[in-house]
Amino acid sequence: MIEGRAGVEAACAAYRPLVRATARRYLGRGAEFEDLEQEGYLALIRLLPRCPPGEPLPRFLKSRLWNRGSALS
């Protein structure tokens, strides 16, 4: 589990390419890139506590998206 501000900042830095790539996929749908990127970081911060210890976040996300329909449900 990610704890403290330093842990959250490290996780955001580690997953920056994933957040930015996802934000780019939604460009042109009425929101600016910076807003999409910010929403991505907020979703990441909400998901981090749900990710089991020792399981990489991408594998966790894939299992949540394919098995349950939504990463945030």
MITOR-392611 format. One line per 4 residues: number of its first residue (from 1); their letters; for each residue x, y negated, z negated of N, C-alpha, C. Coordinates in steps of 0.2 Angstrom, whole numbers. Atoms other than C-alpha are relative to their C-alpha. Example, Ala and Ser with C-alpha at 12.3 -4.5 7.8 and 13.67 -1.06 7.14 Angstrom:
MITOR-392611
1> as> 4/6/0/62/22/-39/4/-6/0  -4/6/1/68/5/-36/-4/-5/-3
end
This chain:
MITOR-392611
1> mieg> 4/6/0/0/0/0/4/-6/0  -4/7/0/6/-18/4/-2/-4/-6  1/4/5/8/-28/-11/3/-7/0  -3/7/1/11/-47/-14/1/-3/7
5> ragv> 0/5/-6/13/-61/-2/6/3/5  -5/-3/-4/30/-54/4/-1/6/4  2/-7/-4/23/-37/9/-5/-2/5  5/2/-5/9/-45/18/3/-4/6
9> eaac> -4/4/-6/21/-57/28/4/5/4  -4/-5/-4/32/-42/32/-4/4/4  5/-4/-4/17/-32/38/-2/-4/6  3/4/-6/11/-46/49/6/-1/5
13> aayr> -6/0/-4/29/-48/56/1/6/4  -1/-6/-4/30/-30/60/-5/2/5  5/-1/-5/14/-29/69/-2/-6/4  1/6/-4/15/-46/77/-1/2/8
17> plvr> 1/-2/-7/17/-38/95/-7/3/1  7/-3/-1/1/-27/92/-5/-6/0  5/5/1/-9/-42/86/0/-5/6  0/4/-5/-3/-53/100/-2/3/7
21> atar> 2/-4/-6/-6/-40/114/-8/1/0  8/-1/1/-24/-37/107/-3/-7/1  3/7/-1/-27/-56/107/0/-2/7  0/1/-7/-21/-57/125/-5/3/4
25> rylg> 5/-4/-3/-33/-44/130/-7/-4/0  7/3/1/-48/-55/124/0/-8/3  0/6/-3/-42/-71/133/-5/-1/5  4/2/-5/-54/-80/144/-7/2/-1
29> rgae> 6/-2/2/-69/-74/134/-3/-6/-4  3/5/4/-73/-91/126/4/-2/-6  -3/2/6/-60/-92/112/8/-1/2  -7/1/-1/-42/-99/112/4/5/-3
33> fedl> -5/-5/2/-27/-88/110/2/0/-7  -2/1/7/-22/-95/93/-6/3/-5  6/-3/4/-40/-91/86/0/7/1  0/-7/-1/-39/-74/93/5/4/-4
37> eqeg> -6/-2/4/-22/-71/85/-2/0/-7  1/0/7/-28/-77/69/-5/5/-3  5/-5/2/-43/-66/69/3/7/0  -4/-7/0/-31/-51/73/4/0/-7
41> ylal> -4/0/7/-20/-56/57/-5/2/-5  5/-1/6/-36/-57/46/-2/8/0  2/-8/0/-41/-39/52/5/4/-2  -6/-4/3/-24/-33/49/0/0/-7
45> irll> 0/0/7/-24/-39/32/-6/3/-4  5/-3/3/-41/-32/28/1/8/1  -2/-7/-1/-35/-15/35/5/3/-4  -6/-3/4/-19/-13/26/-1/4/-6
49> prcp> 1/-4/6/-26/-8/9/-4/7/2  4/-6/-2/-37/5/18/5/6/3  -4/-5/-3/-22/14/26/3/4/-5  -3/-5/5/-16/29/16/7/-1/0
53> pgep> -8/0/1/2/28/9/3/5/5  -4/-5/-4/14/35/21/-2/1/7  3/-1/-6/3/35/36/1/-7/4  -1/6/-4/8/23/50/-6/-3/2
57> lprf> 7/4/-2/-5/9/54/-2/2/7  3/-1/-6/-6/13/72/-4/7/1  4/-7/0/-11/32/69/-6/-1/-4  6/1/4/-23/26/55/-5/-4/5
61> lksr> 5/4/-5/-31/13/68/-3/5/5  2/-5/-5/-32/27/81/-5/4/-3  5/-5/4/-41/39/69/-6/-4/-1  6/4/2/-53/25/63/-4/-2/6
65> lwnr> 3/2/-6/-57/19/81/-3/6/3  3/-6/-4/-60/36/89/-5/4/-4  4/-4/4/-68/45/74/-6/-4/-3  5/3/4/-79/32/66/-3/-6/4
69> gsal> 3/5/-4/-82/19/80/2/-7/-1  -2/7/2/-75/4/71/6/1/-5  -5/0/5/-59/1/62/-2/-4/-7  2/4/6/-68/-11/50/-6/3/-4
73> s> 6/-2/4/-82/0/45/1/4/-6
end
